[in-house]
């Protein structure tokens, strides 16, 4: 498995990410470094696993040694985009086949989109797990406009769901990708639906769209005891742009009535100023809060029921409701989705409702195993490129031995 980032780390902290245990533990942001095979990735083929007495196997070992050398020479791989910051996480077979034969067709791609005040790092651990399970796929993790490393890429307004979706469409077009799967959490769920609404290309057919704990229509904010994003954004706007302690921010948020989980998640948007390890380090926010406020307002107002109730042929829209996130789902929403399921089935498209048990709104953190099981169906059964049998068998042999 390899990972490519178009943002490299810098001494100012612009390319670093803050780790948070329940979303992205021990994740390092120097994603531009691609590890040599035979060291850290159980899907890459081990020479030891392939040493056999047959002549064919000897030839295979030589071929793999050549590939190993080519990968080692690549070192740092960086790509720049003036559109959005992103990480590209590739399954092992994607990397092998691209080295062995450039005539192979492009691998199937899944795009993962975060919610308001999130970043691409929220999906890092989950995407790497998918890449190990589905090594012929690649996973594009995006920082949406005004968020993360994309906040430094100036964007014209208005900052809306539609303009955010257009950014992502432009990015996948620039990267010459045709996504087969779009996964969006919360605000990102509406962005994924808007991508379908705006473009026949570069979206492939069939394409599967996942809106995680987000309805296509009117937004219903939390009730008593729930966190309110609009209030959170307003409070963050009162804080200084530079702070000396993350825990001071966490405590201030808790004192304002926000949950500890949300407070700890928010400070993942703080990056260290100055040199690493400095005792006098301070922290700065890595988002454009004014732009985010506009985006959230658009999220509340954007109505995409038309896409759900008149799904284009070849599109399958999936909604996932978190079991403990009842305030976001009215009975009317559920009834409209179930009615759309029946209509879409008759017209060669698809709409489906799922429930993730034992999870609140932060689905990939609350129940990652359950979410993995539900989403895995989208990565099975799609015809894609395949390595020559001898290489493929070698990779699978290594996988089995590692387990």
C-alpha positions in Angstrom: 0.0 0.0 0.0 1.3 3.4 -0.8 0.2 7.0 -0.1 0.8 10.2 -2.1 0.1 13.7 -0.8 0.2 16.9 -2.7 1.2 18.8 0.5 4.6 18.0 2.0 5.4 18.8 5.7 7.1 22.1 6.4 8.9 23.6 9.3 6.0 26.0 9.9 3.6 23.1 10.5 1.6 23.7 7.3 1.8 20.0 6.3 1.6 18.5 9.7 -1.6 17.0 11.3 -2.6 16.9 14.9 -3.3 13.4 16.1 -6.5 12.7 17.9 -6.9 9.2 19.4 -10.5 8.4 18.3 -10.1 9.6 14.8 -6.6 9.3 13.6 -4.2 7.8 16.2 -0.5 7.7 15.4 -1.1 9.1 11.9 1.9 10.9 10.4 1.3 13.5 7.8 4.4 12.9 5.8 2.2 11.0 3.3 4.5 11.9 0.4 6.9 9.2 1.6 6.3 5.8 0.0 7.7 2.9 2.0 9.8 0.4 0.3 8.1 -2.9 -0.2 9.0 -5.9 1.9 9.3 -3.6 5.0 5.9 -2.4 6.2 3.1 -3.5 4.0 1.8 -7.0 4.3 0.4 -6.9 0.8 3.7 -6.3 -0.9 5.4 -9.5 -2.0 8.2 -10.9 0.1 11.1 -12.4 -1.6 11.2 -15.1 1.1 7.6 -16.1 0.4 8.3 -16.6 -3.3 11.6 -18.6 -3.2 10.7 -21.8 -4.8 12.7 -24.3 -6.9 10.9 -23.8 -10.1 12.3 -21.7 -13.0 9.1 -19.7 -13.2 9.3 -18.6 -9.6 13.0 -17.6 -10.1 11.9 -15.4 -13.0 9.1 -13.9 -10.8 11.6 -13.1 -8.1 13.8 -11.2 -10.6 10.8 -9.2 -11.8 9.9 -8.3 -8.3 13.4 -7.3 -7.4 13.4 -4.9 -10.4 10.1 -3.4 -9.2 11.5 -3.1 -5.7 14.4 -1.1 -7.0 12.1 1.2 -9.1 10.0 2.0 -6.1 13.0 2.6 -3.9 14.4 5.1 -6.5 11.1 7.1 -6.4 11.7 8.3 -2.8 9.5 11.3 -2.1 6.6 11.6 -4.4 4.8 14.9 -4.4 2.1 16.3 -6.7 0.7 19.8 -6.6 -2.8 20.9 -7.2 -4.1 24.5 -7.2 -7.6 23.2 -6.6 -7.5 21.2 -3.3 -5.2 19.5 -0.9 -5.5 15.7 -1.0 -3.9 12.4 -0.1 -4.0 9.4 -2.4 -3.9 6.0 -0.7 -3.4 3.1 -3.1 -3.8 -0.6 -2.5 -0.7 -2.8 -3.1 -1.8 -4.1 -6.4 -2.4 -0.6 -7.8 1.2 0.3 -7.1 2.6 -3.0 -8.5 0.6 -3.0 -11.7 1.4 0.7 -12.4 5.1 -0.1 -12.2 5.0 -3.4 -14.1 2.8 -2.2 -17.1 1.6 1.3 -17.7 -0.9 0.1 -20.2 -3.1 -1.2 -17.4 -6.4 0.8 -17.2 -6.8 3.2 -14.3 -7.7 1.6 -11.0 -11.2 2.1 -9.5 -11.2 5.1 -7.2 -13.2 6.0 -4.1 -13.4 9.7 -2.9 -13.8 10.4 0.8 -15.2 13.8 2.0 -15.2 15.1 5.5 -17.7 17.3 7.3 -17.7 20.9 8.6 -14.6 21.7 10.6 -13.1 18.3 9.6 -10.2 17.4 7.3 -9.0 14.6 5.1 -7.0 13.2 8.1 -10.4 12.1 9.6 -10.5 9.4 7.0 -6.8 8.3 7.0 -7.0 5.2 9.2 -10.2 4.0 7.7 -9.0 4.4 4.1 -5.7 2.6 4.8 -7.8 -0.3 6.2 -9.9 -0.4 3.0 -6.7 -0.3 0.9 -5.5 -3.4 2.7 -8.7 -5.2 2.2 -9.2 -4.1 -1.4 -5.7 -3.8 -2.9 -6.8 -3.1 -6.4 -8.5 0.2 -5.3 -7.2 3.7 -4.6 -8.7 6.2 -2.2 -8.7 10.0 -2.6 -9.0 11.9 0.6 -9.7 15.6 0.2 -9.5 18.7 2.3 -12.5 20.7 1.2 -12.3 24.4 0.6 -11.7 26.5 3.7 -10.5 23.4 5.6 -7.1 21.9 6.5 -4.4 22.5 3.9 -6.9 23.7 1.4 -7.6 26.8 3.5 -4.4 28.2 2.1 -5.7 27.8 -1.5 -7.7 30.9 -2.0 -11.2 30.3 -3.4 -13.8 32.7 -4.7 -17.2 32.8 -3.1 -19.8 31.9 -2.6 -18.8 29.1 -0.3 -21.6 26.7 -0.9 -22.3 22.9 -1.1 -22.4 23.3 -4.9 -19.1 25.2 -5.2 -17.5 22.7 -2.9 -18.7 19.8 -5.0 -17.4 21.6 -8.1 -14.0 21.9 -6.5 -13.9 18.1 -6.1 -15.1 17.5 -9.6 -12.3 19.7 -10.9 -9.7 17.9 -8.8 -10.7 14.4 -10.0 -10.7 15.7 -13.6 -7.3 17.2 -13.2 -6.1 13.8 -11.7 -7.8 12.0 -14.6 -9.8 9.8 -12.2 -13.3 8.5 -12.7 -14.6 7.7 -9.2 -16.7 4.6 -8.7 -17.6 5.4 -5.1 -18.2 8.7 -3.3 -18.4 8.7 0.5 -19.3 11.9 2.4 -19.9 12.4 6.1 -22.4 15.1 7.2 -21.7 18.2 5.0 -19.6 15.9 2.8 -22.7 13.7 2.2 -24.5 16.7 0.5 -21.3 17.5 -1.4 -21.3 13.9 -2.8 -24.9 14.3 -3.9 -24.2 17.6 -5.5 -21.4 16.1 -7.5 -23.9 13.7 -9.0 -26.3 16.6 -9.7 -23.6 18.7 -11.5 -21.8 16.3 -13.7 -22.1 13.2 -15.8 -18.4 13.2 -16.2 -15.9 12.7 -14.6 -18.2 10.4 -12.6 -18.3 6.8 -13.9 -21.4 4.7 -14.3 -22.2 2.9 -12.3 -21.3 5.1 -9.3 -22.2 4.5 -5.7 -22.8 7.5 -3.4 -22.8 7.3 0.4 -24.3 10.1 2.5 -23.3 9.3 6.1 -25.7 10.7 8.7 -26.9 13.5 6.5 -30.3 13.9 4.9 -30.7 15.5 1.4 -33.0 18.2 2.5 -33.5 20.5 5.4 -31.0 20.2 8.2 -32.3 19.5 11.7 -29.8 20.6 14.3 -29.3 18.9 17.6 -31.7 19.1 20.4 -31.0 19.5 24.1 -27.7 17.9 25.0 -26.5 17.9 21.4 -23.8 20.0 19.8 -24.9 22.8 17.5 -22.4 23.5 14.7 -23.6 27.0 14.1 -23.0 27.9 17.7 -19.7 26.1 17.6 -18.5 28.2 14.6 -19.7 31.4 16.2 -17.8 30.6 19.4 -14.6 29.7 17.6 -14.7 33.0 15.8 -14.3 34.7 19.2 -11.0 32.9 19.9 -7.6 34.3 18.9 -6.0 33.0 15.7 -3.0 31.9 17.7 -3.2 30.0 21.1 -0.6 28.7 23.5 -2.4 25.5 24.6 -4.8 23.1 23.0 -6.1 22.1 26.4 -7.1 25.7 27.1 -9.2 25.6 24.0 -10.7 22.2 25.0 -11.6 23.5 28.4 -13.1 26.7 27.0 -15.3 24.7 24.7 -16.5 22.4 27.4 -17.3 25.4 29.6 -19.4 26.7 26.8 -21.5 23.5 26.9 -19.9 21.6 24.0 -19.1 17.9 24.5 -15.6 16.8 25.3 -15.5 14.7 22.1 -16.3 17.7 19.9 -13.9 19.9 21.8 -11.0 17.4 21.3 -12.0 17.0 17.6 -12.0 20.7 17.0 -8.4 21.1 18.3 -7.2 18.8 15.5 -7.5 22.0 13.5 -4.6 23.5 15.4 -1.1 23.3 13.9 2.2 23.9 15.7 4.1 27.2 15.0 7.8 27.2 15.2 10.2 24.2 15.3 9.0 20.8 16.5 9.8 20.1 20.1 10.2 23.7 21.1 9.0 24.4 24.6 7.7 27.8 23.5 5.6 26.5 20.6 2.2 28.1 20.0 -0.7 26.9 17.7 -2.6 28.4 14.9 -5.9 27.4 13.3 -5.8 25.8 9.8 -9.2 26.8 8.6 -11.0 29.8 7.1 -13.8 30.2 9.7 -15.6 32.9 7.7 -15.8 30.7 4.7 -16.8 27.7 6.8 -19.7 29.7 8.3 -21.0 30.3 4.7 -20.6 26.6 3.9 -22.6 25.6 6.9 -25.4 28.0 6.1 -25.5 26.5 2.6 -25.6 23.0 4.1 -28.6 24.0 6.1 -30.4 25.5 3.1 -29.4 23.2 0.2 -32.2 20.8 -0.9 -31.1 17.8 -3.0 -34.2 15.7 -2.8 -34.5 15.9 -6.6 -31.5 13.7 -7.0 -32.8 11.2 -4.6 -36.3 11.0 -6.0 -35.2 11.1 -9.6 -31.9 9.2 -9.5 -29.9 9.1 -12.8 -29.6 5.7 -14.3 -26.4 4.0 -13.1 -26.3 5.9 -9.8 -26.9 4.1 -6.5 -27.5 6.5 -3.6 -27.0 5.1 -0.1 -28.0 6.9 3.1 -26.6 5.8 6.4 -28.3 6.8 9.6 -26.4 6.7 12.9 -28.5 4.9 15.5 -27.9 7.5 18.2 -28.3 10.5 15.8 -32.1 10.6 15.9 -32.4 14.4 15.8 -31.1 14.5 12.2 -33.7 12.2 10.8 -37.4 13.0 10.8 -40.1 10.5 10.0 -40.8 12.4 6.8 -37.2 11.9 5.7 -37.3 8.2 6.2 -40.6 7.9 4.4 -39.4 9.8 1.4 -36.2 7.7 1.2 -38.1 4.5 1.4 -40.5 5.7 -1.3 -37.5 6.7 -3.5 -36.1 3.2 -3.0 -39.1 1.6 -4.7 -39.1 4.2 -7.6 -35.4 3.9 -8.3 -35.6 0.1 -8.4 -38.2 0.3 -11.2 -36.1 2.7 -13.2 -32.7 0.9 -13.1 -31.2 3.1 -10.5 -30.9 2.6 -6.7 -31.6 4.2 -3.4 -31.0 2.4 -0.1 -31.2 3.1 3.6 -28.8 1.7 6.1 -28.6 2.0 9.9 -25.3 1.9 11.8 -25.8 0.5 15.2 -24.1 1.8 18.3 -23.0 5.0 16.7 -23.6 8.7 17.1 -22.9 11.3 14.4 -19.2 10.6 14.4 -19.7 7.3 12.6 -16.1 6.4 11.6 -15.0 7.0 15.2 -18.0 5.5 17.1 -18.3 2.2 15.2 -15.5 1.9 12.6 -16.0 -1.9 12.3 -19.7 -1.6 11.6 -19.1 1.1 9.1 -16.4 -0.9 7.4 -18.7 -3.9 7.0 -21.5 -1.7 5.5 -19.3 0.2 3.1 -17.3 -2.9 2.0 -20.1 -4.0 -0.3 -19.3 -1.0 -2.6 -15.8 -2.3 -3.3 -16.8 -5.8 -4.3 -17.8 -7.0 -7.8 -16.4 -4.1 -9.8 -14.3 -5.3 -12.7 -10.9 -3.7 -12.6 -7.4 -4.3 -13.7 -5.6 -7.3 -12.6 -2.0 -8.3 -12.4 -0.6 -11.3 -14.3 -1.5 -14.4 -12.4 2.0 -15.1 -11.1 2.3 -11.7 -9.5 -1.2 -11.8 -8.1 -0.7 -15.3 -6.6 2.5 -14.0 -5.0 0.8 -11.1 -3.4 -2.0 -13.2 -2.1 0.5 -15.7 -0.7 2.2 -13.0 1.2 -1.1 -11.7 2.5 -2.0 -15.1 3.9 1.3 -15.6 5.5 1.1 -12.2 7.2 -2.3 -13.0 8.7 
